């Protein structure tokens, strides 16, 4: 049997692998491999930690499934070595001893996610799918690291191969009797894809930046979540930190958090909509808040609001076109003795005149300009 | 800082700190509460430090940034201790003069002292300023004596002695009994007996138990919790630890609203300092009792101040209330017994333990003991935070402490209890303020907001303001609250825009009754109070809006127009400059006039016109009155 597998693995090595499964239980590994292959992934199996690491080194897969408890080198150790060996590989922990502790422990040392045995095939495929997309991101980011040495004409990426493959598939579909209309749709789609890739070749530099930026964002989100030990219950605190860091809640970060904390995206959006502190649109660099508390209402905050609104040229709830200021009303700033009162960033102002407002706004804009210049 | 391992250690440390403090002759205490910061308190404190450095008198004079002293109207406040001199509204340019006269010599700077309008005399000492004189400051007193970021300051004024007393000399039952005997009622709103809550949590099965500080001060117009947490965070922490000991809780939360970053920061510093000193964490003061506290930030939702909603927010979920067939003291955070009290309630605990229940019961009325902090704001001369014994007359708070209504206007009403409270008219000014009297008058204590309104405040507009607020903040879970508020707002908007109908008042009353009976949580049950109480006491104002299309206070913009009295106008042009829409124009005879078709009725010209000229006037707008309609439910469906 072992010899048999050796042959299989060697054959597989002729092509790059998607997934390597490292576990000492044969029934389990075979089950995984079959599920994965049925799901369209190229998978191979290793029966122990050391063997697994060797396989990873030669085959450089996107995702590695690692069992926590194995004779010899255990899962935690494999994870540790993996991160040195192939940092772009995305490790997923599999455990039959599913305690929260071991899962948390593995997340801390860099596991992307964990599966508790036994699991449904769908669950496995879904987790691997997410892992693969991360691995693609990581690999791309790695490729663009040495930006200076980049040629003006980069080697064409395999997107065109993809296109060709797509056309093959179409041909096949045609022979299978797919309707013309559907075929046309597919063709249109591929054409747009092709155009997009051609464009992106021209904008490769921009894309590099975008990928690096996204990577950077995700790392920042990870740092925030790490501060709360990746606990589900800390979601509101995490979102507050994200809001503070990015000044709004970008969609890709919310998706990332959803995966990391294993909370449905729907739930995250419910919370983001419920609480006033969160913004699902980019906000201005400076926050301008006019208090609408009772004391301020009684002392004429509507005049103040109008003054601020005309000074900035925006209505409450809006951000100006330069993304400089966001104007809002808030229920109570909690310094009612100063009513009517407003807050610009961290500073409070008691019923400022139009002249004073203009001065403050101008100086903030100027600061920004200087910072940009510098 | 070394760990304090016993009661003796604490006493020794206090002695040492006091000895060091006495080496300085004078402290210049600058209020660095949020109010005074807005007036430039930080720059003032830095200027003092620089000047003291420059003169080389740092060995005998020190600057201290303290929390809020309460008299926010007149900030920034500078106290010279121990002399007790209080300067109001001091600016950076006054720094050198203050040091010259009041630090180096024993003189006073008259112009920075409080001017008593009645006697025409200047008042030098803080305790003699009428604003402070008629108060009974127990919780707030230490705010002026300590730097909230320094635990030693708190220990110097006797801080943590109540904790030491409780942990080393009292059993948890005894602590609980003391609080029960003191009849301490929750300061957050409803006034539920804290001792009973504690007892329920203590007896409820389940481990661990939690204690929670509710610092989600959402009521617009109230900010005493903020000032306590910013100005004296250790007192709340001490109260919380004592409570945890009595209840048998091992973990605690301080739930701070996101709008209070300074309060959060100071609470965080306090927790860290207490932990380093062995007053928090494992084996507190060597007693074997262990307790930990975490800060949880709110994310801006009024309803999250409700106990069950706050607890779901702590669990990281949407902060919606749940029906409370089972109290949160039995099943709260993660289904465990959780005792939640407001900031001010916890702050009372150390005093009760130190001085005893009897002392505490010596203040207040039959069923409301101790003091209460009110935020006295709105149309009143001395706005700020006032701490008074329960049972004080409303009139004394507003006129003796608050100094009456500005600009000689007439008092109309005072709103208490936030959005769940009601208005109290002039006829009830001699009411003795406590939990039950306020409820009897159709309002409530709430968290202690006290918003004074004068003749220029429209009562229908006030009701509309609160209903608008609540309609926005209702979580929408139960129908009576969500829909009731929406319909109420529609009716009130109609009335304030001159389209009110006969029968609207009765319809509002009917809706109130229904919402009160059928809503899920206190937000909905009490949401109609602002409407009910304004109708009860100011029905005539509603009727004037509906029947005559007239706003007696001249507030509702649809019912007034602004005009310029040509005989009074002195053509200074202030109104023209103030107008943001260009509706003020120079007329032929060089005075100004308002173009009604451009005017948006913001009132900017009215405010801009100098008081002694007063040429801009409000005139009732001609409103087409709707034909009288009958008021059956089906026809008035909104």
Interface residues (C-beta under 8 A of the other chain):
Chain A: X232 X233 X234 X235 X236 X237 X239 X240 X270 X271 X274 X275 X276 X277 X278 X292 X293 X294 X295 X297 X298 X299 X300 X302 X303 X306 X307 X310 X330 X331 X332 X333 X334 X335 X336 X337 X338 X339 X341 X346 X347 X348 X349 X350 X354
Chain B: X34 X35 X37 X38 X39 X72 X73 X217 X218 X219 X220 X221 X222 X223 X226 X258 X259 X260 X261 X296 X297 X298 X299 X300 X301 X302 X313 X314 X315 X316 X317 X318 X319 X375 X377 X378 X379 X383 X384 X385 X415 X418 X449 X451 X453 X457 X462 X465 X466 X469 X473 X475 X578 X580 X600 X602 X603 X604 X607
